[in-house]
Each structure stands twice: as C-alpha cells, then as structure tokens.
Amino acid sequence: MEKFKSISLPDISEAKLPMAYPSQKNKLPNAGIVLAADVGGTKTELALFQIQKGKLVSIKNQRYPTSDHNSFVKAIRHFHEDKSSTINCACLGVAGTVDGDKVRGVNFAWEIDAKKLELDLNIKRISLINDLQANAYGLSALEDSDFEMLTKGEKEKGNAAIISPGTGLGEAGMYWDGDYFHPYATEGGHCNFSPGNELDVELWKFLKTKFDHISWERVVSGQGIHNIYQFLRIYRDIKEPGWLTIQFLNEDPSVAISTAAKENKDAVCVETLQLFVRYLAIESAQLSLKAKATGGIYIGGGIAPKILDLIDKKEFYKNFINVGRMEHLLKSIPVKIVLNDKTALIGAAYYAAMGII
C-alpha cells in the first residue's frame, strides 16, 4: 500500500476541458462523501473524497494489487471499515465492458454488480463506467504540468480521444458538442493489429502461433512489450543474457525490458521499445481518424510516462502522420502524454459527485 497523499480538486466550473455529465449539472454540490475506484488488471486504487465548498478533497487513498482480493466487496470493506462515515455515492472506473449495472474485467476475474454492491455496502447509488471513460472525465481536473506534449498540432476545437497502454490497451472517445466533451467508452484496443511492413508481418506470424486473435492490445500494452521482445529475440537470433533471465523471474517482464532499454543494456530490449512506440503512434493515428479527434489525442496509462526518455518525438510524429491522404488532418492534431497517474480515479470521483442530489 502506498503512502496516502491528499488530493484537492478544482470546482468543475474551473475545468480547462469542460465535461458533460448525465445529471446535466455544471457544478459540484456543496457537501457529500464520495467513493471513487480505478479498477485495473494489475492494480486497484480506492479513494474517499469529501465535498468542501464545491471542491473535492481526498480524505483516504489506497492502492494495491487487484489480485489481493477475490471480490470487490471484500476490497471496499477492507478499505472502508469506519461505520460512522456514510458514503453518499460511488463511481467505479473498471477495465472492462460495462453492461448496464454489471461489468466483468478482461484482465482480472472479478464480476462487479453495482446493484448488489449498493445493498451489500449500504451505498445509495453506485455508478459503473469504463476506466477509459473515467480517464477522460479526469482530464478536466489536470493542469498543463500534468501533460507532456508530443506533437503540438493546431489546438483546434473538436472531438478528442484517449488511448491508454497499461496491462491492456484502453481507448475512449470524447465527443465535442461545442460547449462540453461527452466521454464514451470503446473497445478499440481489441481491433485487429494491422502489419505495415515485412517486420510487422513476421511479428504477426509469431503472434498467430500464440493467439487466435491478434489485436492492437497484443502489441501496445505491457503484455505487448513482452510479446514484441519474445519475437525479436527469436527473429534477431540473439541469445538472452543471463541477468535478464533472472530479472524475468523476479519482476514484470515488461518493466525489466523497459529498464534494460532505458539503460541501453541490451539491443533487443532497445529495439522492443522502439517498436512499441512506433505501434503506439500508429494506433493513436488510427484512433484519431476514427474519432476525427481534432481536439487532441491523450495518451494515458502507466507505461508512457515511465518511458519518456525512450520516446523520440520526431520519430513518433513521422509514424503518427503516415496515413496517406489524411496526413494534413493528423498534422493538425495535438498529442499529449498524461503524466498524472490518478487521472482515472479523479474522473470517477467527479462522475460520482456530479450525481449527488
């Protein structure tokens, strides 16, 4: 469990990226206690927020491996044991396809039923949204310092989108109505990976020996880094060093590969991250075209901020705009990396708070 650090979030009316909420409100209520959750395949983060004078202030925060608990009820009960503190509402941003009041994660075993949770935890209203939708809502609270600019674009108004490589690959759109963004979930990360050159074709062939379906998530994610590495190790016919084999036994392979690349300790690891960044640029471009995201592409997730030193911005831009006749459109689109790792949690907190009566 990481050390608690209080978060104070601005009033919705101060947001640089204004969001539309189902309640159709445009400001936070005056009081209330909100539970927010960011539930991913690797980690789960929970936080309690109190609304004070129209602002959200976190009063408790905990992050732990998702596998630590075999149900979400147990996770929340372990987190919130104070019976005297009444939670008014909650929002769970979950890495999975939300079907009404239920969701089952793609990269974890829990099934979450909001209506059952409301009864089990005695919380009047629990909302379920996709974690990328929560990420999009969370952008409204961020400052310029929470972003790293990859390509400037022309900063036009219009639709936007967010792509987040982490344990899996999440994608969401943000429809612009002229005044507000309307975040919506997608499952674009599970669309077919499309090879663009002969090396990509060989990678696709390698992946086909492991998976029935080759999606973008198989290459643009933590598991994707490991998949690319395994392919290149065989394709380049370069023996794996013993020190790296030992590291794979003790930590997440994608972390070990990224660290080795940053320290320039292994040529295959370096090429792996170069390919990963290339594929991230290409899929970001595909998402841009499908959403006509002239308002910007935001790269979230836990991987990109950790490998900033390995991202060649000129090379990213070259791969991002390489879309033939639509190059002019891609040149106009700003691309930013989201550095704040609590963005989804913040978005879930806002979503919950905006529904308090």
C-alpha positions as a Markdown table, in Angstrom:
| # | Residue | x | y | z |
|---|---|---|---|---|
| 1 | Met | 0.0 | 0.0 | 0.0 |
| 2 | Glu | 1.4 | 3.4 | -1.0 |
| 3 | Lys | 1.6 | 6.3 | 1.4 |
| 4 | Phe | -1.6 | 8.5 | 1.4 |
| 5 | Lys | -1.3 | 11.9 | -0.2 |
| 6 | Ser | -4.3 | 14.2 | -0.1 |
| 7 | Ile | -5.7 | 15.5 | -3.4 |
| 8 | Ser | -7.6 | 18.7 | -3.7 |
| 9 | Leu | -9.6 | 19.0 | -7.0 |
| 10 | Pro | -10.9 | 22.2 | -8.5 |
| 11 | Asp | -14.5 | 23.1 | -9.0 |
| 12 | Ile | -16.0 | 21.7 | -12.2 |
| 13 | Ser | -16.6 | 25.3 | -13.5 |
| 14 | Glu | -12.8 | 25.9 | -13.5 |
| 15 | Ala | -12.1 | 22.9 | -15.8 |
| 16 | Lys | -9.9 | 23.6 | -18.8 |
| 17 | Leu | -11.6 | 20.6 | -20.6 |
| 18 | Pro | -15.3 | 21.0 | -19.7 |
| 19 | Met | -17.2 | 17.7 | -19.4 |
| 20 | Ala | -20.9 | 16.9 | -19.8 |
| 21 | Tyr | -22.3 | 14.6 | -17.1 |
| 22 | Pro | -25.6 | 12.5 | -17.2 |
| 23 | Ser | -27.0 | 14.7 | -14.4 |
| 24 | Gln | -26.7 | 17.7 | -16.7 |
| 25 | Lys | -25.2 | 19.7 | -13.8 |
| 26 | Asn | -22.3 | 22.1 | -14.3 |
| 27 | Lys | -21.1 | 22.5 | -10.7 |
| 28 | Leu | -20.4 | 20.3 | -7.7 |
| 29 | Pro | -22.8 | 20.0 | -4.8 |
| 30 | Asn | -22.0 | 21.7 | -1.5 |
| 31 | Ala | -21.5 | 18.6 | 0.6 |
| 32 | Gly | -21.2 | 14.8 | 0.5 |
| 33 | Ile | -18.8 | 11.8 | 0.8 |
| 34 | Val | -17.8 | 10.1 | -2.4 |
| 35 | Leu | -16.1 | 6.8 | -3.0 |
| 36 | Ala | -14.1 | 6.5 | -6.2 |
| 37 | Ala | -12.3 | 3.5 | -7.6 |
| 38 | Asp | -9.9 | 2.8 | -10.5 |
| 39 | Val | -10.0 | -0.9 | -11.1 |
| 40 | Gly | -7.4 | -2.3 | -13.5 |
| 41 | Gly | -6.0 | -5.7 | -14.4 |
| 42 | Thr | -2.9 | -5.1 | -12.3 |
| 43 | Lys | -3.8 | -2.6 | -9.6 |
| 44 | Thr | -6.9 | -1.2 | -7.9 |
| 45 | Glu | -7.0 | 2.2 | -6.3 |
| 46 | Leu | -9.7 | 3.4 | -3.9 |
| 47 | Ala | -10.2 | 6.9 | -2.5 |
| 48 | Leu | -12.8 | 8.7 | -0.3 |
| 49 | Phe | -13.4 | 12.3 | -1.2 |
| 50 | Gln | -15.3 | 14.9 | 0.8 |
| 51 | Ile | -17.0 | 17.8 | -1.0 |
| 52 | Gln | -15.9 | 21.0 | 0.7 |
| 53 | Lys | -17.2 | 24.4 | -0.5 |
| 54 | Gly | -17.8 | 23.0 | -4.0 |
| 55 | Lys | -14.4 | 21.2 | -4.3 |
| 56 | Leu | -13.4 | 17.6 | -3.9 |
| 57 | Val | -10.8 | 16.8 | -1.2 |
| 58 | Ser | -9.5 | 13.3 | -0.7 |
| 59 | Ile | -9.6 | 12.0 | 2.8 |
| 60 | Lys | -8.3 | 8.5 | 2.3 |
| 61 | Asn | -6.5 | 6.7 | -0.6 |
| 62 | Gln | -5.1 | 3.2 | -1.1 |
| 63 | Arg | -3.6 | 1.3 | -4.0 |
| 64 | Tyr | -2.9 | -2.4 | -4.0 |
| 65 | Pro | -2.6 | -5.3 | -6.5 |
| 66 | Thr | -6.0 | -6.3 | -7.9 |
| 67 | Ser | -5.3 | -9.9 | -7.1 |
| 68 | Asp | -5.1 | -9.2 | -3.4 |
| 69 | His | -8.8 | -9.6 | -3.1 |
| 70 | Asn | -11.1 | -12.2 | -4.8 |
| 71 | Ser | -14.1 | -9.8 | -4.8 |
| 72 | Phe | -14.8 | -6.1 | -5.0 |
| 73 | Val | -17.0 | -6.2 | -1.9 |
| 74 | Lys | -14.1 | -7.5 | 0.2 |
| 75 | Ala | -11.8 | -4.9 | -1.3 |
| 76 | Ile | -14.1 | -2.0 | -0.3 |
| 77 | Arg | -14.8 | -3.4 | 3.2 |
| 78 | His | -11.1 | -3.8 | 3.8 |
| 79 | Phe | -10.6 | -0.2 | 2.7 |
| 80 | His | -13.5 | 1.4 | 4.5 |
| 81 | Glu | -14.0 | 0.0 | 7.9 |
| 82 | Asp | -15.4 | 3.2 | 9.5 |
| 83 | Lys | -19.1 | 2.5 | 10.0 |
| 84 | Ser | -19.7 | 6.1 | 11.3 |
| 85 | Ser | -18.7 | 7.6 | 7.9 |
| 86 | Thr | -21.6 | 7.4 | 5.5 |
| 87 | Ile | -20.7 | 7.2 | 1.8 |
| 88 | Asn | -23.3 | 9.1 | -0.3 |
| 89 | Cys | -22.4 | 7.7 | -3.6 |
| 90 | Ala | -19.7 | 5.9 | -5.5 |
| 91 | Cys | -18.3 | 5.5 | -9.1 |
| 92 | Leu | -16.1 | 2.7 | -10.2 |
| 93 | Gly | -14.0 | 3.1 | -13.3 |
| 94 | Val | -13.4 | -0.5 | -14.4 |
| 95 | Ala | -11.1 | -2.0 | -17.1 |
| 96 | Gly | -13.8 | -4.0 | -18.8 |
| 97 | Thr | -17.0 | -3.7 | -20.9 |
| 98 | Val | -19.8 | -2.2 | -18.8 |
| 99 | Asp | -23.2 | -3.8 | -19.5 |
| 100 | Gly | -25.8 | -1.7 | -17.6 |
| 101 | Asp | -25.1 | -2.3 | -13.9 |
| 102 | Lys | -22.6 | -5.1 | -14.4 |
| 103 | Val | -19.0 | -5.5 | -15.6 |
| 104 | Arg | -16.6 | -8.3 | -15.8 |
| 105 | Gly | -12.9 | -7.4 | -16.3 |
| 106 | Val | -11.0 | -8.6 | -19.3 |
| 107 | Asn | -7.7 | -8.9 | -17.4 |
| 108 | Phe | -9.0 | -9.9 | -14.0 |
| 109 | Ala | -11.5 | -12.4 | -12.7 |
| 110 | Trp | -14.0 | -10.2 | -10.8 |
| 111 | Glu | -17.6 | -9.6 | -11.8 |
| 112 | Ile | -18.9 | -6.4 | -10.4 |
| 113 | Asp | -22.7 | -5.9 | -10.0 |
| 114 | Ala | -23.5 | -2.3 | -8.9 |
| 115 | Lys | -27.0 | -3.0 | -7.6 |
| 116 | Lys | -25.7 | -5.9 | -5.5 |
| 117 | Leu | -22.9 | -3.7 | -4.2 |
| 118 | Glu | -25.3 | -1.0 | -3.2 |
| 119 | Leu | -27.1 | -3.5 | -1.0 |
| 120 | Asp | -24.0 | -5.1 | 0.4 |
| 121 | Leu | -22.3 | -1.8 | 1.2 |
| 122 | Asn | -25.3 | 0.3 | 2.1 |
| 123 | Ile | -24.5 | 2.9 | -0.5 |
| 124 | Lys | -27.5 | 4.6 | -2.2 |
| 125 | Arg | -26.0 | 4.9 | -5.7 |
| 126 | Ile | -23.0 | 3.2 | -7.3 |
| 127 | Ser | -22.2 | 4.0 | -10.9 |
| 128 | Leu | -20.1 | 1.8 | -13.2 |
| 129 | Ile | -18.2 | 3.3 | -16.0 |
| 130 | Asn | -15.3 | 2.0 | -18.2 |
| 131 | Asp | -11.9 | 3.0 | -16.8 |
| 132 | Leu | -11.0 | 4.9 | -20.0 |
| 133 | Gln | -14.3 | 6.9 | -19.7 |
| 134 | Ala | -13.2 | 7.7 | -16.1 |
| 135 | Asn | -9.8 | 8.7 | -17.5 |
| 136 | Ala | -11.5 | 11.1 | -19.9 |
| 137 | Tyr | -13.5 | 12.7 | -17.2 |
| 138 | Gly | -10.4 | 13.1 | -15.1 |
| 139 | Leu | -8.7 | 15.2 | -17.7 |
| 140 | Ser | -10.9 | 18.1 | -16.7 |
| 141 | Ala | -9.0 | 18.5 | -13.4 |
| 142 | Leu | -5.5 | 18.5 | -14.8 |
| 143 | Glu | -3.1 | 21.4 | -15.3 |
| 144 | Asp | -0.6 | 22.0 | -18.1 |
| 145 | Ser | 2.2 | 20.4 | -15.9 |
| 146 | Asp | 0.2 | 17.1 | -16.0 |
| 147 | Phe | 1.0 | 16.7 | -19.7 |
| 148 | Glu | 4.0 | 16.1 | -21.9 |
| 149 | Met | 3.5 | 17.4 | -25.4 |
| 150 | Leu | 4.5 | 15.0 | -28.2 |
| 151 | Thr | 3.1 | 16.9 | -31.2 |
| 152 | Lys | 1.7 | 20.5 | -31.0 |
| 153 | Gly | -0.9 | 20.3 | -33.7 |
| 154 | Glu | -3.1 | 23.4 | -34.2 |
| 155 | Lys | -5.1 | 23.2 | -30.9 |
| 156 | Glu | -8.4 | 23.3 | -32.7 |
| 157 | Lys | -11.8 | 22.7 | -31.0 |
| 158 | Gly | -13.4 | 19.4 | -31.8 |
| 159 | Asn | -13.7 | 15.8 | -30.7 |
| 160 | Ala | -10.8 | 14.3 | -28.7 |
| 161 | Ala | -9.8 | 10.8 | -27.7 |
| 162 | Ile | -7.7 | 9.0 | -25.2 |
| 163 | Ile | -5.6 | 5.8 | -25.6 |
| 164 | Ser | -4.0 | 4.1 | -22.6 |
| 165 | Pro | -1.5 | 1.3 | -22.8 |
| 166 | Gly | -1.2 | -0.5 | -19.4 |
| 167 | Thr | -2.0 | -4.1 | -18.5 |
| 168 | Gly | -4.2 | -4.0 | -21.6 |
| 169 | Leu | -5.0 | -1.3 | -24.2 |
| 170 | Gly | -7.9 | 1.0 | -23.4 |
| 171 | Glu | -9.4 | 3.6 | -25.8 |
| 172 | Ala | -12.2 | 6.1 | -25.4 |
| 173 | Gly | -13.7 | 9.0 | -27.4 |
| 174 | Met | -14.7 | 12.4 | -26.3 |
| 175 | Tyr | -17.5 | 13.9 | -28.5 |
| 176 | Trp | -17.4 | 17.8 | -28.5 |
| 177 | Asp | -20.8 | 19.4 | -28.7 |
| 178 | Gly | -19.5 | 23.0 | -29.0 |
| 179 | Asp | -19.5 | 23.6 | -25.2 |
| 180 | Tyr | -18.7 | 20.3 | -23.5 |
| 181 | Phe | -16.9 | 17.0 | -24.1 |
| 182 | His | -19.0 | 13.8 | -23.8 |
| 183 | Pro | -16.7 | 10.9 | -23.0 |
| 184 | Tyr | -17.7 | 7.5 | -24.2 |
| 185 | Ala | -16.1 | 4.0 | -23.9 |
| 186 | Thr | -14.9 | 1.9 | -26.8 |
| 187 | Glu | -13.2 | -1.5 | -27.1 |
| 188 | Gly | -10.9 | -0.2 | -29.9 |
| 189 | Gly | -7.9 | -1.9 | -28.3 |
| 190 | His | -9.3 | -5.2 | -29.4 |
| 191 | Cys | -9.5 | -4.3 | -33.1 |
| 192 | Asn | -7.2 | -6.2 | -35.4 |
| 193 | Phe | -3.5 | -5.4 | -35.4 |
| 194 | Ser | -2.5 | -4.4 | -39.0 |
| 195 | Pro | 1.0 | -5.0 | -40.2 |
| 196 | Gly | 2.6 | -2.2 | -42.1 |
| 197 | Asn | 5.9 | -3.6 | -43.3 |
| 198 | Glu | 7.7 | -7.0 | -43.6 |
| 199 | Leu | 8.9 | -6.9 | -40.0 |
| 200 | Asp | 5.3 | -6.4 | -38.8 |
| 201 | Val | 4.2 | -9.3 | -40.9 |
| 202 | Glu | 6.8 | -11.6 | -39.2 |
| 203 | Leu | 5.6 | -10.3 | -35.8 |
| 204 | Trp | 2.0 | -11.1 | -36.8 |
| 205 | Lys | 3.0 | -14.6 | -37.8 |
| 206 | Phe | 4.8 | -15.1 | -34.5 |
| 207 | Leu | 1.8 | -13.8 | -32.5 |
| 208 | Lys | -0.5 | -16.1 | -34.5 |
| 209 | Thr | 1.3 | -19.1 | -33.0 |
| 210 | Lys | 0.3 | -17.8 | -29.6 |
| 211 | Phe | -3.2 | -16.2 | -30.0 |
| 212 | Asp | -6.3 | -16.9 | -32.1 |
| 213 | His | -6.9 | -13.2 | -32.5 |
| 214 | Ile | -4.2 | -10.6 | -32.9 |
| 215 | Ser | -5.4 | -7.3 | -31.6 |
| 216 | Trp | -3.6 | -4.0 | -31.0 |
| 217 | Glu | -3.6 | -4.8 | -27.3 |
| 218 | Arg | -1.2 | -7.7 | -28.1 |
| 219 | Val | 1.5 | -5.1 | -29.1 |
| 220 | Val | 0.5 | -1.8 | -27.4 |
| 221 | Ser | 0.4 | -2.8 | -23.7 |
| 222 | Gly | 2.6 | -4.3 | -21.0 |
| 223 | Gln | 1.9 | -7.7 | -22.4 |
| 224 | Gly | 2.6 | -6.3 | -25.8 |
| 225 | Ile | 6.1 | -5.2 | -24.8 |
| 226 | His | 6.8 | -8.8 | -23.7 |
| 227 | Asn | 5.3 | -10.2 | -26.9 |
| 228 | Ile | 7.5 | -7.9 | -29.1 |
| 229 | Tyr | 10.6 | -8.8 | -27.1 |
| 230 | Gln | 10.0 | -12.5 | -27.4 |
| 231 | Phe | 9.5 | -12.2 | -31.2 |
| 232 | Leu | 12.7 | -10.1 | -31.6 |
| 233 | Arg | 14.8 | -12.4 | -29.5 |
| 234 | Ile | 14.0 | -15.2 | -31.9 |
| 235 | Tyr | 13.9 | -13.1 | -35.1 |
| 236 | Arg | 17.3 | -11.5 | -34.5 |
| 237 | Asp | 18.7 | -14.8 | -33.2 |
| 238 | Ile | 20.4 | -13.1 | -30.2 |
| 239 | Lys | 20.7 | -15.1 | -27.0 |
| 240 | Glu | 19.0 | -13.7 | -23.9 |
| 241 | Pro | 21.6 | -12.6 | -21.3 |
| 242 | Gly | 21.5 | -14.5 | -18.0 |
| 243 | Trp | 21.0 | -11.4 | -15.9 |
| 244 | Leu | 17.8 | -10.6 | -17.8 |
| 245 | Thr | 16.5 | -14.1 | -17.5 |
| 246 | Ile | 16.9 | -13.8 | -13.7 |
| 247 | Gln | 15.1 | -10.4 | -13.7 |
| 248 | Phe | 12.2 | -12.0 | -15.5 |
| 249 | Leu | 11.8 | -14.4 | -12.6 |
| 250 | Asn | 11.6 | -11.6 | -10.1 |
| 251 | Glu | 9.6 | -8.9 | -11.8 |
| 252 | Asp | 7.2 | -8.0 | -14.5 |
| 253 | Pro | 9.0 | -8.7 | -17.8 |
| 254 | Ser | 7.7 | -5.5 | -19.4 |
| 255 | Val | 9.3 | -3.5 | -16.6 |
| 256 | Ala | 12.6 | -5.4 | -16.9 |
| 257 | Ile | 12.6 | -4.9 | -20.6 |
| 258 | Ser | 11.9 | -1.2 | -20.4 |
| 259 | Thr | 14.5 | -0.7 | -17.7 |
| 260 | Ala | 17.1 | -2.5 | -19.8 |
| 261 | Ala | 16.2 | -0.3 | -22.8 |
| 262 | Lys | 16.5 | 2.9 | -20.8 |
| 263 | Glu | 19.9 | 1.8 | -19.5 |
| 264 | Asn | 20.9 | 0.7 | -23.0 |
| 265 | Lys | 22.0 | -2.7 | -21.7 |
| 266 | Asp | 20.5 | -4.9 | -24.3 |
| 267 | Ala | 20.0 | -4.3 | -28.1 |
| 268 | Val | 16.8 | -6.4 | -28.3 |
| 269 | Cys | 15.2 | -4.5 | -25.4 |
| 270 | Val | 16.1 | -1.2 | -27.1 |
| 271 | Glu | 14.5 | -2.3 | -30.3 |
| 272 | Thr | 11.5 | -3.7 | -28.5 |
| 273 | Leu | 10.7 | -0.2 | -27.0 |
| 274 | Gln | 11.3 | 1.4 | -30.4 |
| 275 | Leu | 8.7 | -0.9 | -32.0 |
| 276 | Phe | 6.3 | -0.4 | -29.1 |
| 277 | Val | 6.5 | 3.4 | -29.5 |
| 278 | Arg | 6.0 | 3.1 | -33.3 |
| 279 | Tyr | 2.9 | 0.9 | -32.8 |
| 280 | Leu | 1.6 | 3.4 | -30.2 |
| 281 | Ala | 2.0 | 6.2 | -32.7 |
| 282 | Ile | 0.3 | 4.2 | -35.5 |
| 283 | Glu | -2.7 | 3.1 | -33.4 |
| 284 | Ser | -3.0 | 6.7 | -32.0 |
| 285 | Ala | -3.3 | 7.8 | -35.6 |
| 286 | Gln | -6.0 | 5.2 | -36.3 |
| 287 | Leu | -8.0 | 6.3 | -33.3 |
| 288 | Ser | -7.6 | 10.0 | -34.4 |
| 289 | Leu | -9.0 | 9.2 | -37.8 |
| 290 | Lys | -12.0 | 7.2 | -36.5 |
| 291 | Ala | -12.9 | 9.9 | -33.9 |
| 292 | Lys | -11.8 | 12.8 | -36.1 |
| 293 | Ala | -10.1 | 14.0 | -32.9 |
| 294 | Thr | -9.1 | 17.5 | -33.9 |
| 295 | Gly | -9.4 | 18.4 | -30.2 |
| 296 | Gly | -6.4 | 16.2 | -29.4 |
| 297 | Ile | -5.2 | 12.7 | -28.6 |
| 298 | Tyr | -4.3 | 12.0 | -24.9 |
| 299 | Ile | -2.0 | 9.1 | -24.1 |
| 300 | Gly | -2.8 | 7.7 | -20.7 |
| 301 | Gly | -1.9 | 4.5 | -18.9 |
| 302 | Gly | 1.1 | 3.7 | -16.7 |
| 303 | Ile | 3.6 | 2.9 | -19.4 |
| 304 | Ala | 4.1 | 6.1 | -21.5 |
| 305 | Pro | 5.1 | 8.3 | -18.5 |
| 306 | Lys | 7.7 | 5.8 | -17.4 |
| 307 | Ile | 9.4 | 5.6 | -20.9 |
| 308 | Leu | 9.5 | 9.3 | -21.8 |
| 309 | Asp | 13.3 | 9.2 | -22.3 |
| 310 | Leu | 12.8 | 6.4 | -24.9 |
| 311 | Ile | 10.2 | 8.3 | -27.0 |
| 312 | Asp | 11.8 | 10.0 | -30.0 |
| 313 | Lys | 9.3 | 12.8 | -30.7 |
| 314 | Lys | 10.4 | 13.2 | -34.3 |
| 315 | Glu | 10.1 | 9.5 | -34.9 |
| 316 | Phe | 6.7 | 9.4 | -33.2 |
| 317 | Tyr | 5.4 | 12.3 | -35.3 |
| 318 | Lys | 6.7 | 10.6 | -38.5 |
| 319 | Asn | 4.7 | 7.4 | -37.7 |
| 320 | Phe | 1.7 | 9.4 | -36.5 |
| 321 | Ile | 1.1 | 11.4 | -39.6 |
| 322 | Asn | 1.9 | 8.5 | -42.0 |
| 323 | Val | -1.7 | 8.0 | -43.1 |
| 324 | Gly | -1.5 | 8.9 | -46.8 |
| 325 | Arg | -4.2 | 11.3 | -48.0 |
| 326 | Met | -5.2 | 12.2 | -44.4 |
| 327 | Glu | -1.7 | 13.4 | -43.4 |
| 328 | His | -3.0 | 17.1 | -43.3 |
| 329 | Leu | -5.6 | 16.1 | -40.7 |
| 330 | Leu | -3.1 | 14.3 | -38.5 |
| 331 | Lys | -0.7 | 17.2 | -38.6 |
| 332 | Ser | -3.4 | 19.4 | -37.1 |
| 333 | Ile | -4.0 | 17.1 | -34.1 |
| 334 | Pro | -2.1 | 17.8 | -30.8 |
| 335 | Val | -0.9 | 14.6 | -28.9 |
| 336 | Lys | -0.1 | 14.7 | -25.2 |
| 337 | Ile | 1.0 | 12.2 | -22.7 |
| 338 | Val | -0.9 | 12.2 | -19.4 |
| 339 | Leu | 1.6 | 12.3 | -16.5 |
| 340 | Asn | -0.9 | 12.2 | -13.6 |
| 341 | Asp | -1.4 | 8.6 | -12.6 |
| 342 | Lys | -4.6 | 9.4 | -10.6 |
| 343 | Thr | -6.5 | 10.7 | -13.6 |
| 344 | Ala | -9.0 | 7.8 | -13.8 |
| 345 | Leu | -9.6 | 8.0 | -10.0 |
| 346 | Ile | -10.2 | 11.7 | -10.3 |
| 347 | Gly | -12.6 | 11.2 | -13.2 |
| 348 | Ala | -14.6 | 8.6 | -11.2 |
| 349 | Ala | -14.8 | 11.0 | -8.2 |
| 350 | Tyr | -16.1 | 13.8 | -10.4 |
| 351 | Tyr | -18.6 | 11.4 | -12.0 |
| 352 | Ala | -19.9 | 10.2 | -8.7 |
| 353 | Ala | -20.1 | 13.7 | -7.1 |
| 354 | Met | -22.0 | 15.2 | -10.1 |
| 355 | Gly | -24.8 | 12.7 | -9.5 |
| 356 | Ile | -25.4 | 13.7 | -5.8 |
| 357 | Ile | -28.9 | 15.2 | -5.4 |
